[in-house]
């Protein structure tokens, strides 16, 4: 479902989005804030993301170590 309004700024051949709204938006201020709230951010959630995101670097380091032998 795609509907809503987008506000843009036009300047010297450039287009910049300066705002957007939609009745079907998934954006929720309670989910994106790091402050206390109804759905407070849990810093433990970041640990799994960081570990998974760094997996490629750990695999490369292991491969490089095997190749160097």
C-alpha positions in Angstrom: 0.0 0.0 0.0 1.7 3.1 -1.2 -0.1 6.4 -0.6 0.6 9.7 1.1 2.3 13.0 0.5 5.9 13.9 -0.1 7.3 17.4 0.2 10.3 18.2 -1.9 12.7 21.2 -2.3 13.8 22.0 -5.8 17.0 23.9 -6.2 19.3 24.2 -9.2 18.4 20.8 -10.7 18.4 19.0 -7.3 15.5 17.4 -5.5 15.6 17.0 -1.8 12.8 15.3 0.2 12.0 17.5 3.2 9.0 15.6 4.5 6.7 12.7 4.0 3.4 11.4 5.5 1.3 8.3 4.9 -1.7 6.8 6.7 0.0 3.4 6.3 3.5 4.5 7.7 5.3 1.9 9.8 7.2 4.6 11.6 6.6 4.6 15.3 8.3 7.3 17.6 8.2 4.9 20.5 10.3 2.3 18.6 12.9 4.7 17.3 13.7 6.6 20.5 16.5 5.7 22.9 14.7 7.4 25.7 12.4 5.7 28.2 9.0 5.0 26.7 6.3 2.4 26.0 8.8 0.4 24.0 12.1 1.4 25.5 15.3 0.5 23.5 17.1 -2.4 25.0 20.9 -2.1 24.5 21.3 -5.9 24.6 19.5 -6.0 21.2 22.5 -4.3 19.7 25.0 -7.0 20.8 23.5 -9.6 18.4 23.4 -7.2 15.5 27.0 -6.2 16.1 28.2 -9.8 16.3 26.3 -10.8 13.1 27.5 -7.7 11.2 31.1 -8.4 12.2 30.9 -12.1 11.2 32.3 -11.4 7.7 35.3 -9.7 9.2 36.0 -12.7 11.6 35.6 -15.2 8.7 38.1 -13.1 6.6 40.6 -12.9 9.4 40.4 -16.7 9.9 40.9 -17.3 6.1 43.8 -14.8 5.9 45.4 -16.6 8.9 45.1 -20.0 7.1 46.5 -18.6 3.9 49.5 -17.0 5.7 50.7 -20.4 7.1 
